[in-house]
Amino acid sequence: MIIRGIGLVLLSFIVQTTIAEDLALFGGRP
């Protein structure tokens, strides 16, 4: 259970960072 929770946290963190980088590369720069 604890390992699964850590995996979900890491997965969500990776997804958020990749989405943030995509937004910064494509839509965030003026």
N, C-alpha and C positions, 0 to 999 in steps of 0.2 A: 504493500500500500504506500509506504513512504517513498520507495524507489519510484513507483509509478507517478506519485505527485511531483517528485523532483524532475522526472522526465517531462511531464506536462509543462512545468514552469520553464524549463530550458527550451522546449519546443515553442511555447508562446513567445518567449524572449527573442528567439531567433527569427520567428515570423515578424514580430514587431520591428526588429532592426532592419530586416530586408525590406519591409514595406516603407520604413522611414527613409532608407537609402534610395529606393526607387522614386519616392516622392521628391526627394532632394535633387536627384539627378534629372528628372523629367519635368516636374511641375513646380519645384520650389525656387529655382533660380530665375531672376528677372531677365 
